[in-house]
Amino acid sequence: MKILIIGIDGATWEVLDDFLLENHMPNLKRLKSEGYSGVLQSTEPPITPAAWTTCITGCLPPTHGIVGFREYSFKDDTISIGNATSSLVPNIWQELSAQGFNVASINVPWTYPCQEIRGIMVAGHGSPGIFTYPNEFNEKLLHEIPDYDIVGRWDKAENYTPAQLESIITVVERSFEQRLQAARLANGEMDWSVMMVQFQDLDKLGHYMWPYIAKDMRDEYPLQRDRIFRMFKRLDQIMGDLLDLAATDKLLVAMVSDHGMTRKTCDVMPNTLLYLWGYMRFQGLFSRMVRRCRLNMRSLSSTKNATMPVELKSRMDWKQSKAAVMHTEITGYVCLNVRRRQPYGCVEPGKEYDNIIEDLRRRFSEVACPVTGRPIFERVATPAEIYSVEDIDAERFGDLILIPRPGYFLKSRMSQKSGYAVPVPPDSLQGTHHPDGIFVFWGQAVKSGEHKRAHIADIAPTVYAALGAKLPRYMDGKPLEDVFTQQIKIEFQDDGDTSAVMPPKKKRLSATEEAAVAKRLAELGYLD
């Protein structure tokens, strides 16, 4: 059996509706109508590193340990960018390789640095450049596709002229073609059992051209809509080419997205609220001058966006502050400055800590949108409550988690002038993440006409079971047995509760690597 996994970042049925499939995407229409499809629930948070890591491990964030692009270190009070080695568990490529299967991974996010596998890996989003396993495949890749890049590069704008739109969509279409070319090259190198090809660009379009693609808004922009429809037609053709590449009587296709998208309605700065409530203090004049000088010095180097101490990351005086949202990954992670846990800790563990948590829980739960008057946060709770896990690492998940309602986008920066919430103008083109993604399973052994909800953690276990591989016992997801026309055999590894494969030893990116990744993330609007 061959299993082809097609990953489309940010795909949602709100865009890929029946009209688009009927008139522009015959291959996807066929997969959906003949196969088993539905809404795919994303992770909490519904963001690229967490969700795609869940997709390729079968584990939820408390198990694999990745919540987003950035990580906060208690030991040295620094904010850094994570990578594949931040995962606490091995991924599907490592596990299947250990069981003797040949695998290929093309452009899957958070796979850098590439791990040794039985096959070929081309790192995706989160990589500082073009990197592959084995190393020699890199030379072949760039020889055949000299313009290969992880995601099409183009500048965002508040509005796009027809010429700008044409230029951007041409870049996106070329990015789609590069994935197909890389898959063909990998296919020529090996006889694979599982190949995953990921397309990143739809996420960026959703962030900066949402009204052009959303089915309830795109008719207001007929020129832009029609050009983007042609782009979707090209994506569908490439999906058809991938199906031809993998053609076999025993082919199983799984198409998945890491999350959906929705219209952005408001930017929210929870650190501004912490300042207003007295939990955070700003630096004094002298400290601000010193900080500015240090930042200017960093800006002269190529590593200006590398690992950054908290005292440089923001204007707050962390030594005098009790709480801060260190990073936002759609969701906000509040960290208390706890004595003996962090270098400048000023919150006593025990009663003071508990009182602050309860006070912040109440305050954030009551915060209302200045436009609608509705609560901004859907849920405010501790990591243990959010994930139903008692023993959870506060360094990775913070002390309190802020989950906004769909459409609200959290930023870690502070603002004394604009307030804690800045509504997005009604004519804005901006979109943001939504937890409802998509999935489709298709093949001779797959039911048709069935529609349901599934979780992204269920994708990897389903692939294992369909392949006849043994499932690691650490997985949180379950095989989607209802997908198949006949009962599938599910076997688990017989090594107790651990995997036969060890996850890679965690290491930070070098300053140069981190700066390169940070630049890409800033271009996509994920770093503020």
C-alpha positions as CSV (number, residue, x, y, z in Angstrom):
1,M,0.0,0.0,0.0
2,K,1.0,3.6,-0.7
3,I,-0.3,6.4,1.5
4,L,-0.1,10.0,0.1
5,I,-0.8,12.7,2.6
6,I,-1.5,16.2,1.1
7,G,-1.2,19.0,3.7
8,I,-2.8,22.3,2.9
9,D,-2.0,24.9,5.6
10,G,-5.0,27.0,6.7
11,A,-7.5,25.2,4.4
12,T,-11.2,25.4,5.4
13,W,-14.5,24.4,3.9
14,E,-15.5,28.0,4.2
15,V,-13.2,28.6,1.2
16,L,-13.2,25.2,-0.4
17,D,-16.9,25.1,-0.7
18,D,-19.1,23.1,-3.2
19,F,-19.1,25.9,-5.8
20,L,-15.3,26.1,-5.9
21,L,-15.0,22.4,-6.1
22,E,-17.7,22.0,-8.8
23,N,-16.3,24.7,-11.1
24,H,-12.6,24.8,-10.4
25,M,-11.3,21.8,-8.5
26,P,-12.5,18.6,-10.1
27,N,-9.8,16.4,-8.4
28,L,-10.7,17.6,-4.9
29,K,-14.4,17.3,-5.8
30,R,-13.7,13.7,-6.7
31,L,-11.8,12.9,-3.5
32,K,-14.5,14.5,-1.4
33,S,-17.5,13.0,-3.1
34,E,-16.0,9.5,-3.4
35,G,-14.2,9.5,0.0
36,Y,-14.8,10.2,3.6
37,S,-14.5,13.8,4.7
38,G,-15.3,16.3,7.4
39,V,-14.1,19.0,9.7
40,L,-10.8,18.4,11.3
41,Q,-10.4,20.0,14.8
42,S,-7.1,21.6,15.3
43,T,-4.9,21.7,18.4
44,E,-5.0,24.3,21.2
45,P,-3.5,26.6,20.1
46,P,-4.6,26.2,16.4
47,I,-1.2,27.3,15.0
48,T,1.3,25.8,12.6
49,P,4.0,24.3,14.8
50,A,1.6,22.8,17.4
51,A,-0.9,21.5,14.8
52,W,1.5,20.0,12.2
53,T,3.6,18.4,15.0
54,T,0.3,16.8,16.3
55,C,-0.5,15.6,12.8
56,I,2.9,13.8,12.4
57,T,3.1,12.5,15.9
58,G,-0.5,11.7,16.9
59,C,0.1,13.6,20.1
60,L,-1.5,16.6,21.7
61,P,0.7,19.6,22.8
62,P,1.0,18.4,26.4
63,T,2.6,15.2,25.1
64,H,4.8,16.5,22.3
65,G,5.5,19.8,24.1
66,I,5.2,22.3,21.3
67,V,2.7,25.2,21.5
68,G,4.0,27.6,18.9
69,F,6.9,29.4,17.3
70,R,8.5,30.7,20.5
71,E,9.7,29.3,23.8
72,Y,10.4,30.9,27.1
73,S,13.2,29.7,29.3
74,F,12.8,30.0,33.1
75,K,16.5,29.5,33.7
76,D,17.8,32.5,31.8
77,D,14.6,34.6,31.1
78,T,15.0,34.4,27.4
79,I,12.6,34.1,24.4
80,S,13.8,31.9,21.6
81,I,12.4,30.2,18.5
82,G,11.8,26.5,18.7
83,N,12.5,23.7,16.2
84,A,11.8,20.0,15.6
85,T,14.0,19.0,18.5
86,S,11.7,20.8,20.9
87,S,9.3,17.8,20.5
88,L,9.3,15.3,23.3
89,V,8.3,12.4,21.1
90,P,9.5,11.1,17.7
91,N,7.5,11.8,14.6
92,I,5.9,9.4,12.1
93,W,8.9,9.5,9.8
94,Q,11.2,8.2,12.5
95,E,8.8,5.6,13.8
96,L,7.9,4.2,10.4
97,S,11.6,4.2,9.4
98,A,12.3,2.1,12.5
99,Q,9.7,-0.4,11.3
100,G,11.2,-0.7,7.9
101,F,9.0,1.5,5.8
102,N,10.4,4.0,3.3
103,V,9.0,7.5,3.8
104,A,9.2,11.0,2.2
105,S,8.4,14.3,3.8
106,I,8.2,17.4,1.6
107,N,7.9,20.8,3.1
108,V,6.2,19.7,6.4
109,P,6.6,22.5,9.0
110,W,8.7,22.1,12.1
111,T,10.8,19.3,10.7
112,Y,14.1,21.2,10.9
113,P,16.7,20.1,11.8
114,C,16.0,17.1,9.6
115,Q,16.3,13.8,11.4
116,E,17.9,10.6,10.0
117,I,15.1,8.6,8.4
118,R,14.6,5.7,5.9
119,G,13.9,8.0,3.0
120,I,13.9,11.7,2.1
121,M,13.0,14.8,4.0
122,V,12.8,18.4,2.8
123,A,12.3,20.7,5.8
124,G,9.4,23.1,5.7
125,H,8.2,26.2,7.7
126,G,10.5,26.8,10.6
127,S,13.7,26.0,8.7
128,P,16.3,28.8,8.2
129,G,16.8,27.7,4.6
130,I,16.7,24.8,2.2
131,F,17.7,21.7,4.2
132,T,17.2,18.0,3.4
133,Y,17.9,14.5,4.6
134,P,20.1,13.0,3.3
135,N,22.4,16.0,2.8
136,E,23.2,15.1,-0.8
137,F,19.5,15.4,-1.8
138,N,19.8,19.1,-1.2
139,E,22.2,19.5,-4.1
140,K,19.9,17.5,-6.3
141,L,16.9,19.5,-5.2
142,L,18.5,22.8,-5.9
143,H,20.0,21.6,-9.2
144,E,16.5,20.6,-10.5
145,I,14.6,23.4,-8.8
146,P,17.1,26.3,-8.3
147,D,14.3,28.7,-7.2
148,Y,13.0,26.3,-4.5
149,D,11.7,28.0,-1.4
150,I,9.6,27.0,1.6
151,V,6.8,29.5,0.9
152,G,6.3,32.0,-1.8
153,R,7.6,35.4,-0.8
154,W,5.6,38.5,-1.3
155,D,4.8,41.7,0.6
156,K,1.5,42.2,2.4
157,A,-0.5,45.4,1.8
158,E,-3.8,47.0,2.8
159,N,-5.0,46.8,-0.8
160,Y,-3.6,45.2,-3.9
161,T,-3.6,46.6,-7.4
162,P,-4.5,44.1,-10.2
163,A,-0.8,44.1,-11.2
164,Q,0.3,43.4,-7.6
165,L,-2.3,40.6,-7.2
166,E,-1.2,39.0,-10.5
167,S,2.4,39.1,-9.3
168,I,1.6,37.6,-5.9
169,I,-0.6,34.8,-7.3
170,T,2.1,33.9,-9.8
171,V,4.5,33.5,-7.0
172,V,2.1,31.3,-5.1
173,E,1.4,29.1,-8.1
174,R,5.1,28.7,-8.6
175,S,5.4,27.7,-5.0
176,F,2.7,25.0,-5.6
177,E,4.7,23.7,-8.6
178,Q,7.9,23.5,-6.6
179,R,6.2,21.0,-4.1
180,L,5.2,18.8,-7.1
181,Q,8.7,19.0,-8.5
182,A,10.2,18.1,-5.2
183,A,7.8,15.1,-4.8
184,R,8.6,13.9,-8.3
185,L,12.3,14.1,-7.5
186,A,11.9,12.2,-4.3
187,N,9.7,9.6,-6.1
188,G,12.5,9.0,-8.6
189,E,14.9,8.3,-5.8
190,M,13.0,5.7,-3.9
191,D,10.0,3.3,-3.7
192,W,8.1,4.9,-0.8
193,S,5.3,3.7,1.4
194,V,4.2,7.0,2.9
195,M,4.8,10.5,1.3
196,M,3.5,13.8,2.7
197,V,3.6,16.9,0.6
198,Q,2.6,20.2,2.3
199,F,1.5,23.4,0.7
200,Q,2.1,26.4,3.0
201,D,0.9,29.4,0.9
202,L,-2.9,29.2,1.5
203,D,-2.2,30.3,5.1
204,K,-0.6,33.5,4.1
205,L,-3.4,34.3,1.6
206,G,-5.9,33.7,4.4
207,H,-4.0,36.2,6.7
208,Y,-3.7,39.0,4.1
209,M,-6.5,38.4,1.5
210,W,-9.3,36.8,3.5
211,P,-12.2,38.7,1.9
212,Y,-10.9,37.6,-1.6
213,I,-11.3,33.9,-0.7
214,A,-14.0,33.6,1.9
215,K,-17.2,32.4,0.3
216,D,-19.4,35.0,2.1
217,M,-17.3,37.9,1.0
218,R,-15.4,37.1,-2.2
219,D,-18.3,38.1,-4.5
220,E,-17.7,41.7,-3.4
221,Y,-14.3,41.5,-5.1
222,P,-15.0,39.8,-8.5
223,L,-11.7,40.6,-10.1
224,Q,-9.6,39.3,-7.2
225,R,-12.0,36.3,-6.7
226,D,-11.7,35.2,-10.3
227,R,-7.9,35.4,-10.3
228,I,-7.7,33.4,-7.1
229,F,-10.1,30.9,-8.4
230,R,-7.7,30.2,-11.3
231,M,-5.0,29.8,-8.6
232,F,-7.1,27.1,-6.9
233,K,-7.6,25.4,-10.2
234,R,-3.8,25.2,-10.6
235,L,-3.5,23.8,-7.1
236,D,-6.1,21.2,-8.0
237,Q,-4.2,20.2,-11.1
238,I,-1.1,19.7,-9.0
239,M,-3.0,17.6,-6.6
240,G,-4.1,15.5,-9.6
241,D,-0.4,15.2,-10.7
242,L,0.4,14.0,-7.2
243,L,-2.3,11.3,-7.5
244,D,-0.9,10.2,-10.8
245,L,2.6,10.1,-9.2
246,A,1.4,7.8,-6.5
247,A,-1.0,5.8,-8.6
248,T,-1.6,2.2,-7.5
249,D,-4.6,0.0,-6.8
250,K,-3.9,0.2,-3.1
251,L,-3.4,3.9,-2.8
252,L,-4.8,5.7,0.2
253,V,-5.0,9.5,0.1
254,A,-5.3,11.7,3.2
255,M,-5.8,15.4,2.6
256,V,-5.6,17.5,5.8
257,S,-5.2,21.1,7.0
258,D,-3.7,22.2,10.3
259,H,-6.4,24.7,11.1
260,G,-9.0,26.8,9.3
261,M,-9.2,30.6,8.9
262,T,-11.7,33.3,9.7
263,R,-12.0,37.1,9.5
264,K,-9.8,39.0,12.0
265,T,-11.9,41.5,14.0
266,C,-9.6,42.8,16.6
267,D,-6.0,42.9,17.8
268,V,-5.7,42.4,21.6
269,M,-2.7,43.3,23.8
270,P,-3.1,41.4,27.1
271,N,0.1,42.8,28.5
272,T,-1.4,46.2,28.4
273,L,-4.1,44.9,30.7
274,L,-1.5,43.4,33.0
275,Y,0.0,46.9,33.2
276,L,-3.3,48.6,33.9
277,W,-4.0,46.1,36.6
278,G,-0.7,46.7,38.3
279,Y,0.9,43.3,37.6
280,M,3.5,44.8,35.2
281,R,5.7,47.8,35.3
282,F,7.5,49.7,32.6
283,Q,11.2,50.5,32.6
284,G,12.4,53.8,33.8
285,L,13.9,56.4,31.5
286,F,17.5,55.3,32.1
287,S,16.6,51.6,31.6
288,R,14.8,52.5,28.4
289,M,17.8,54.4,27.1
290,V,20.1,51.4,27.8
291,R,17.6,49.0,26.2
292,R,17.4,51.2,23.1
293,C,21.2,51.3,22.8
294,R,21.4,47.5,23.1
295,L,18.7,47.0,20.5
296,N,20.5,49.4,18.1
297,M,23.6,47.3,18.5
298,R,21.8,44.1,17.8
299,S,20.2,45.7,14.7
300,L,23.6,46.1,13.2
301,S,24.2,42.4,13.3
302,S,22.7,39.6,11.3
303,T,21.4,38.0,14.5
304,K,19.2,40.8,15.6
305,N,16.1,38.5,15.9
306,A,17.9,35.7,17.7
307,T,17.3,34.5,21.3
308,M,16.4,37.7,23.2
309,P,16.4,38.3,26.9
310,V,13.0,39.4,28.3
311,E,14.4,42.7,29.3
312,L,15.1,43.4,25.6
313,K,12.0,41.8,24.3
314,S,9.7,44.4,25.7
315,R,9.7,47.7,27.6
316,M,8.5,46.1,30.9
317,D,10.6,46.1,34.0
318,W,10.6,42.3,34.6
319,K,12.4,42.6,37.9
320,Q,9.5,44.6,39.2
321,S,6.7,42.8,37.4
322,K,4.6,39.9,38.7
323,A,3.1,38.6,35.4
324,A,3.5,38.8,31.7
325,V,2.3,37.2,28.5
326,M,5.7,36.1,27.2
327,H,4.5,35.0,23.8
328,T,1.3,34.7,21.9
329,E,0.5,31.8,19.5
330,I,-3.1,32.8,18.7
331,T,-3.5,31.8,22.3
332,G,-1.8,33.8,25.1
333,Y,0.5,32.2,27.7
334,V,0.7,34.1,31.0
335,C,3.8,33.5,33.1
336,L,4.1,34.6,36.7
337,N,7.5,35.8,37.8
338,V,8.0,33.2,40.6
339,R,10.7,33.4,43.2
340,R,13.4,30.6,42.9
341,R,11.9,29.6,39.5
342,Q,13.1,32.6,37.5
343,P,16.2,34.8,38.0
344,Y,14.2,37.9,39.0
345,G,11.2,36.1,40.7
346,C,9.1,38.2,43.0
347,V,6.0,36.1,43.4
348,E,6.0,33.8,46.3
349,P,4.9,30.2,45.5
350,G,1.8,29.1,47.4
351,K,-0.8,31.5,48.6
352,E,0.4,34.6,46.7
353,Y,0.8,32.6,43.5
354,D,-2.7,31.1,43.8
355,N,-4.3,34.4,44.6
356,I,-2.8,36.0,41.5
357,I,-3.9,33.2,39.3
358,E,-7.5,33.5,40.5
359,D,-7.5,37.3,40.2
360,L,-6.2,37.2,36.7
361,R,-8.6,34.4,35.7
362,R,-11.5,36.6,36.9
363,R,-10.2,39.8,35.3
364,F,-9.4,38.3,31.9
365,S,-12.7,36.5,31.8
366,E,-14.5,39.8,32.2
367,V,-12.6,41.7,29.5
368,A,-15.0,42.9,26.8
369,C,-14.5,43.9,23.2
370,P,-14.8,47.7,22.9
371,V,-16.9,47.3,19.8
372,T,-19.3,44.4,20.5
373,G,-19.3,44.4,24.3
374,R,-18.9,40.7,24.3
375,P,-16.1,38.8,26.2
376,I,-12.9,38.6,24.3
377,F,-11.7,35.4,25.8
378,E,-13.5,32.1,25.2
379,R,-11.7,30.5,28.1
380,V,-9.2,31.5,30.7
381,A,-7.8,28.6,32.7
382,T,-4.6,26.9,33.9
383,P,-2.8,24.5,31.5
384,A,-3.8,21.6,33.6
385,E,-7.5,22.6,33.2
386,I,-7.2,23.3,29.4
387,Y,-5.4,20.0,28.6
388,S,-6.9,17.9,31.4
389,V,-3.3,16.9,32.5
390,E,-2.3,17.2,36.1
391,D,1.5,17.3,35.7
392,I,2.2,19.8,33.0
393,D,5.4,21.8,32.2
394,A,4.8,25.5,33.1
395,E,7.9,26.5,31.2
396,R,6.3,25.3,28.0
397,F,2.7,26.2,28.8
398,G,2.8,29.1,31.2
399,D,0.8,29.5,34.4
400,L,-2.5,30.7,32.8
401,I,-3.8,30.3,29.2
402,L,-5.9,32.9,27.4
403,I,-8.0,31.4,24.6
404,P,-9.6,34.2,22.5
405,R,-12.9,33.9,20.6
406,P,-12.5,33.4,16.9
407,G,-11.5,36.5,15.1
408,Y,-9.5,38.0,18.0
409,F,-5.7,38.0,17.5
410,L,-3.4,38.3,20.6
411,K,-0.2,40.3,20.5
412,S,2.5,40.2,23.2
413,R,3.5,43.9,22.7
414,M,2.3,46.6,25.1
415,S,0.6,49.8,24.1
416,Q,-0.2,52.7,26.5
417,K,-1.7,54.8,23.7
418,S,-4.0,52.5,21.7
419,G,-5.4,50.6,24.7
420,Y,-5.7,46.9,25.1
421,A,-7.8,46.2,22.0
422,V,-7.6,47.7,18.5
423,P,-10.6,46.8,16.2
424,V,-9.7,45.9,12.7
425,P,-11.3,48.2,10.1
426,P,-14.4,46.7,8.4
427,D,-12.7,46.9,5.0
428,S,-9.6,45.2,6.2
429,L,-8.3,42.2,4.2
430,Q,-6.9,40.5,7.3
431,G,-7.8,37.0,8.5
432,T,-6.7,34.8,11.4
433,H,-6.8,31.2,12.5
434,H,-9.9,29.2,13.3
435,P,-9.8,25.7,15.0
436,D,-11.9,24.0,12.2
437,G,-9.7,22.6,9.5
438,I,-10.5,19.9,6.9
439,F,-9.8,16.3,6.2
440,V,-10.5,13.9,3.3
441,F,-9.7,10.2,3.1
442,W,-9.9,8.5,-0.3
443,G,-9.1,5.1,-1.7
444,Q,-10.6,1.7,-2.6
445,A,-10.9,0.7,1.0
446,V,-12.5,4.0,2.1
447,K,-16.2,4.6,2.7
448,S,-17.9,7.3,0.6
449,G,-20.6,9.7,1.6
450,E,-19.7,9.7,5.3
451,H,-19.1,13.1,6.9
452,K,-18.0,13.7,10.5
453,R,-15.7,15.6,12.8
454,A,-12.3,14.3,13.6
455,H,-9.2,15.5,15.5
456,I,-5.9,16.2,13.9
457,A,-4.3,13.9,16.4
458,D,-6.2,11.0,14.8
459,I,-4.4,11.4,11.4
460,A,-1.1,9.7,12.3
461,P,-2.7,6.7,14.1
462,T,-5.0,6.2,11.1
463,V,-2.0,6.1,8.8
464,Y,-0.2,3.6,11.0
465,A,-3.3,1.3,11.1
466,A,-3.9,1.5,7.4
467,L,-0.3,0.7,6.6
468,G,-0.3,-2.2,9.0
469,A,2.4,-0.6,11.2
470,K,2.4,-0.9,15.0
471,L,1.2,2.2,16.8
472,P,3.3,3.8,19.5
473,R,1.5,3.6,22.9
474,Y,2.3,7.3,23.7
475,M,-0.1,8.6,21.0
476,D,-3.2,10.6,22.1
477,G,-5.1,10.2,18.9
478,K,-7.0,7.1,17.8
479,P,-7.3,5.4,14.4
480,L,-10.4,6.6,12.5
481,E,-11.8,3.1,12.0
482,D,-15.1,4.4,10.5
483,V,-13.2,5.6,7.5
484,F,-12.7,2.1,6.1
485,T,-15.1,-0.3,4.4
486,Q,-13.7,-3.2,6.4
487,Q,-12.4,-3.5,9.9
488,I,-8.7,-2.7,10.1
489,K,-6.3,-4.5,12.4
490,I,-4.8,-2.2,15.1
491,E,-1.5,-3.3,16.7
492,F,0.5,-1.5,19.3
493,Q,4.2,-1.7,19.9
494,D,5.0,-4.2,22.6
495,D,7.5,-2.1,24.4
496,G,5.4,-0.9,27.3
497,D,4.4,2.7,27.4
498,T,7.4,4.1,25.5
499,S,8.5,4.1,21.9
500,A,11.3,2.1,20.4
501,V,12.5,5.3,18.9
502,M,13.9,8.2,20.9
503,P,13.1,11.8,20.1
504,P,16.1,13.9,19.0
505,K,18.1,15.6,21.7
506,K,16.8,19.1,22.1
507,K,19.1,21.9,20.8
508,R,18.6,25.6,20.1
509,L,19.0,27.0,16.7
510,S,22.2,29.0,16.2
511,A,21.9,32.7,16.4
512,T,22.2,32.9,12.6
513,E,19.6,30.2,12.0
514,E,17.2,31.8,14.5
515,A,17.6,35.2,12.9
516,A,16.7,33.7,9.5
517,V,13.6,31.9,10.9
518,A,12.6,35.0,12.8
519,K,12.8,37.1,9.6
520,R,10.4,34.7,7.8
521,L,8.0,34.7,10.8
522,A,8.0,38.4,10.9
523,E,7.1,38.6,7.2
524,L,4.1,36.4,8.0
525,G,3.0,38.6,10.9
526,Y,3.7,36.0,13.7
527,L,6.4,38.1,15.5
528,D,5.5,41.5,16.9
